[in-house]
C-alpha cells in the first residue's frame, strides 16, 4: 500500500508539472450542459432533451487504423444527482457476446467512459465500459493497470442503461448499422469510492471517451482526447481531456 501511495504521489507530481505544457496545446474540451429535468433513458439520440446538446466526436485512432472507420459521437448532461451520457455509433462488423456484468465487454463492439470526478485528484478515475448490448463493466482505478476496485454487480445495476441493439449479437452484423447507448449514473454511487466534485457551473473533471472492438473482423481503438502511444492503451489519465460543467 505504501508503494502505491508513493507511486501515486510521483505520478501526480509529473501530471501537475506537465499540465501547463498540456494546457498550452490543443486539449480536448467538452462543455457539459445542465439538464432541465430528469429524462427517460431510452437510447433515443434525437429526442428533444438531446436536440440542442453538441456532441463530442471520437475520432483519434490508436494502433492500426481499421479498414472500416466507425463514426462515434457522445453527448453528456448533468443534474444535481446524476450524469447522463448517450453514444451514437455508425458501425459495421458489430459483434456482442458478453452479457455478464464486469465481463470482458471491451472485446465486443463497445463504448467507454473513463473519468476522474475529483478535480483535486485527476489520476484517480473510474472506467465504465459498456458493449452495444448494454452490458457494463465498472472499476475505480488508483494506479492504472496495477491497483483498482471492481464495483459489485448490485452497485453497477444502479446505473440505468438503454440500448438499441439486442443483448447478444452473434453472428457479426457485416452490413452498416447505427446503434445507440444511453445511461444515467447516480453521483451517490461514485461517492462510495471517490471524492466527487459535484457538477455545477465552472466545475471541471478530467475524462476520455472511447470506441472499441477487439474481437471482430474489424478491430479498432478510437479516442476522443488523443493519446500519444504506439500501442492501444486507454488507461492513460495523463491524456484525459477536460469536462467543463456549465
C-alpha positions as CSV (number, residue, x, y, z in Angstrom):
1,X,0.0,0.0,0.0
2,X,2.9,2.4,0.9
3,X,4.5,1.8,-2.5
4,X,1.2,2.5,-4.2
5,X,0.8,5.8,-2.3
6,X,4.4,6.8,-3.2
7,X,3.8,6.0,-6.9
8,X,0.6,7.9,-6.9
9,X,2.4,11.0,-5.4
10,X,5.1,10.7,-8.1
11,X,2.5,10.4,-10.9
12,X,0.5,13.3,-9.6
13,X,3.7,15.4,-9.4
14,X,4.5,14.5,-13.0
15,X,0.9,15.3,-14.1
16,X,1.0,18.7,-12.4
17,X,4.4,19.5,-13.8
18,X,3.2,18.8,-17.3
19,X,-0.2,20.4,-17.0
20,X,1.0,23.8,-18.0
21,X,2.5,22.5,-21.2
22,X,-0.6,20.4,-21.9
23,X,-2.9,23.4,-21.4
24,X,-0.9,25.3,-24.0
25,X,-1.6,22.6,-26.6
26,X,-5.0,21.6,-28.0
27,X,-6.5,19.9,-25.0
28,X,-9.8,18.2,-25.8
29,X,-12.6,20.1,-24.0
30,X,-16.3,19.3,-23.8
31,X,-18.8,21.6,-22.2
32,X,-21.4,19.7,-20.2
33,X,-24.9,21.3,-20.3
34,X,-27.3,21.1,-17.3
35,X,-30.4,19.0,-17.8
36,X,-33.7,21.0,-17.2
37,X,-35.3,17.9,-15.6
38,X,-34.7,14.2,-15.2
39,X,-35.1,12.4,-18.5
40,X,-36.3,9.0,-19.6
41,X,-33.4,6.7,-20.5
42,X,-34.4,5.1,-23.8
43,X,-31.4,5.3,-26.1
44,X,-33.1,7.8,-28.5
45,X,-30.4,10.1,-29.9
46,X,-32.9,12.5,-31.5
47,X,-35.3,13.1,-28.5
48,X,-35.9,16.7,-27.5
49,X,-33.7,16.6,-24.4
50,X,-30.6,16.0,-26.5
51,X,-31.6,18.0,-29.6
52,X,-29.6,21.2,-28.7
53,X,-26.6,19.4,-27.0
54,X,-23.4,19.5,-29.0
55,X,-21.7,16.1,-29.4
56,X,-18.1,15.2,-28.9
57,X,-16.5,13.3,-31.8
58,X,-14.5,10.1,-31.0
59,X,-12.0,10.2,-34.0
60,X,-8.4,9.5,-32.8
61,X,-7.2,6.1,-33.7
62,X,-4.7,4.1,-31.7
63,X,-2.7,1.3,-33.2
64,X,-3.5,0.0,-36.7
65,X,-6.2,2.0,-38.5
66,X,-9.1,-0.4,-39.5
67,X,-10.3,-0.9,-43.0
68,X,-13.7,0.4,-42.0
69,X,-13.8,3.5,-39.7
70,X,-16.8,3.7,-37.4
71,X,-18.2,7.1,-36.7
72,X,-18.7,7.6,-33.0
73,X,-20.2,10.5,-31.0
74,X,-21.2,11.2,-27.5
75,X,-23.3,13.8,-25.7
76,X,-23.4,14.5,-21.9
77,X,-25.5,16.4,-19.4
78,X,-26.0,16.5,-15.7
79,X,-28.4,17.4,-12.9
80,X,-27.9,17.7,-9.2
81,X,-27.9,13.9,-8.6
82,X,-26.8,12.3,-11.9
83,X,-24.8,12.5,-15.0
84,X,-26.3,11.4,-18.4
85,X,-24.5,10.1,-21.5
86,X,-25.7,9.0,-24.9
87,X,-23.5,7.5,-27.6
88,X,-24.3,7.0,-31.3
89,X,-22.1,4.8,-33.5
90,X,-22.4,4.4,-37.3
91,X,-20.8,0.9,-37.4
92,X,-20.2,-2.3,-39.3
93,X,-18.8,-5.7,-38.3
94,X,-20.8,-5.5,-35.0
95,X,-20.4,-8.4,-32.6
96,X,-21.6,-8.7,-29.0
97,X,-21.5,-11.9,-26.9
98,X,-20.8,-10.8,-23.3
99,X,-23.9,-10.5,-21.1
100,X,-22.3,-10.8,-17.6
101,X,-21.7,-7.6,-15.7
102,X,-17.9,-6.9,-15.3
103,X,-17.3,-9.4,-18.0
104,X,-14.9,-8.7,-21.0
105,X,-17.2,-6.2,-22.7
106,X,-14.3,-4.4,-24.4
107,X,-13.9,-7.5,-26.6
108,X,-17.3,-6.7,-28.1
109,X,-18.4,-3.6,-30.1
110,X,-18.4,-1.2,-27.2
111,X,-18.1,2.4,-26.0
112,X,-16.3,3.5,-22.8
113,X,-16.2,6.5,-20.5
114,X,-13.1,7.0,-18.3
115,X,-13.5,9.9,-15.9
116,X,-11.8,11.4,-12.8
117,X,-14.7,13.1,-10.8
118,X,-12.4,14.6,-8.1
119,X,-10.9,17.8,-9.5
120,X,-8.1,17.6,-7.0
121,X,-7.1,14.1,-8.0
122,X,-7.1,13.8,-11.8
123,X,-5.2,10.5,-11.8
124,X,-7.9,8.6,-9.8
125,X,-10.6,7.5,-12.2
126,X,-13.5,5.3,-13.0
127,X,-13.6,3.2,-16.2
128,X,-17.2,2.5,-17.3
129,X,-17.2,0.2,-20.3
130,X,-20.4,-0.9,-22.0
131,X,-21.0,-3.1,-25.0
132,X,-23.6,-2.4,-27.6
133,X,-25.9,-4.9,-25.9
134,X,-25.9,-2.8,-22.7
135,X,-23.7,-4.9,-20.5
136,X,-21.4,-2.8,-18.3
137,X,-18.1,-3.1,-16.5
138,X,-17.1,-0.5,-13.9
139,X,-13.9,-0.2,-11.9
140,X,-12.3,2.6,-9.8
141,X,-8.6,2.9,-10.6
142,X,-6.0,4.1,-8.1
143,X,-2.9,3.1,-10.1
144,X,-3.6,2.4,-13.8
145,X,-3.5,-1.3,-14.6
146,X,-2.0,-2.0,-11.1
147,X,-4.5,-1.2,-8.4
148,X,-8.2,-0.9,-8.9
149,X,-11.5,-1.7,-7.2
150,X,-14.2,-3.6,-9.0
151,X,-17.7,-2.3,-8.2
152,X,-20.2,-5.0,-7.3
153,X,-22.9,-6.2,-9.6
154,X,-25.5,-4.8,-7.3
155,X,-23.9,-1.4,-7.3
156,X,-23.5,-1.3,-11.1
157,X,-27.2,-2.1,-11.5
158,X,-27.8,1.4,-10.1
159,X,-26.8,2.7,-13.5
160,X,-29.8,2.9,-15.7
161,X,-28.9,1.7,-19.2
162,X,-30.8,1.6,-22.5
163,X,-29.5,0.3,-25.8
164,X,-30.9,0.0,-29.4
165,X,-29.3,-3.4,-30.3
166,X,-30.2,-6.7,-28.6
167,X,-28.2,-8.0,-25.6
168,X,-26.4,-10.6,-27.9
169,X,-25.4,-10.0,-31.5
170,X,-23.9,-13.2,-32.9
171,X,-23.0,-13.8,-35.7
172,X,-21.5,-10.5,-36.5
173,X,-23.5,-7.8,-38.4
174,X,-21.5,-7.3,-41.5
175,X,-23.6,-4.5,-43.1
176,X,-23.8,-0.9,-41.9
177,X,-25.8,-0.4,-38.7
178,X,-26.3,2.6,-36.4
179,X,-26.6,1.8,-32.7
180,X,-27.1,3.9,-29.7
181,X,-26.5,3.5,-26.0
182,X,-27.7,5.8,-23.2
183,X,-27.2,5.8,-19.4
184,X,-27.7,7.6,-16.2
185,X,-25.0,7.4,-13.5
186,X,-26.1,8.4,-9.9
187,X,-23.4,10.6,-8.3
188,X,-24.1,8.8,-5.0
189,X,-22.7,5.6,-6.5
190,X,-19.4,7.3,-7.3
191,X,-19.2,8.8,-3.9
192,X,-18.9,5.4,-2.3
193,X,-15.4,5.1,-3.9
194,X,-14.2,8.6,-4.6
195,X,-14.4,12.2,-3.6
196,X,-16.7,13.9,-6.2
197,X,-16.5,17.5,-7.3
198,X,-20.3,17.8,-7.7
199,X,-21.2,19.1,-11.1
200,X,-22.1,22.8,-11.1
201,X,-21.2,25.8,-13.3
202,X,-17.4,26.1,-13.6
203,X,-16.6,22.6,-12.1
204,X,-14.1,20.6,-14.1
205,X,-13.5,16.9,-14.4
206,X,-10.9,15.0,-16.5
207,X,-12.2,12.3,-18.8
208,X,-11.9,10.5,-22.1
209,X,-14.5,8.8,-24.3
210,X,-13.6,5.7,-26.4
211,X,-14.9,3.3,-29.0
212,X,-13.5,-0.2,-29.2
213,X,-14.0,-3.6,-30.7
214,X,-11.3,-6.2,-30.1
215,X,-12.8,-9.5,-31.2
216,X,-14.4,-8.5,-34.5
217,X,-13.3,-8.8,-38.1
218,X,-12.6,-5.0,-38.0
219,X,-10.8,-4.5,-34.7
220,X,-10.2,-0.8,-33.6
221,X,-9.3,1.5,-30.8
222,X,-10.6,5.1,-31.0
223,X,-10.4,8.0,-28.5
224,X,-11.9,11.5,-28.1
225,X,-8.9,13.0,-26.3
226,X,-5.8,12.0,-28.2
227,X,-3.3,9.5,-26.5
228,X,0.2,9.6,-27.9
229,X,1.2,5.9,-27.5
230,X,2.3,3.4,-30.2
231,X,0.2,0.6,-28.8
232,X,-3.5,0.9,-27.9
233,X,-3.9,1.8,-24.2
234,X,-6.9,3.6,-22.8
235,X,-5.7,3.7,-19.2
236,X,-3.7,6.9,-19.6
237,X,-5.3,9.5,-17.3
238,X,-2.5,12.0,-18.1
239,X,-4.1,12.3,-21.5
240,X,-7.6,12.8,-20.4
241,X,-9.4,15.8,-21.8
242,X,-11.5,18.3,-19.8
243,X,-15.2,18.3,-19.0
244,X,-16.4,21.7,-18.0
245,X,-19.8,21.9,-16.5
246,X,-22.0,24.8,-17.4
